[in-house]
Amino acid sequence: MKKLILMLVVFISTLNTISYGATKKKVASNSNTPQKVAENFVNGYSIRIRNGNSDN
């Protein structure tokens, strides 16, 4: 009986962990984090320098 309860607890906690990870990843990919903003700025800046567009 103890084994059954333990297995049930482990199974439920595993499901919760998996669903939390999936939710967190989905939210992080959709949100505009400061790191994403910085990466986009740096990437856009380097592309403008390569193209010679200093006024944009």
Secondary structure by P-SEA (a helix, b strand, c coil): caaaaaaaaaaaaaaaaaaaaaaaaaaaaacccaaaaaaaaaaaaaaaaaaccccc
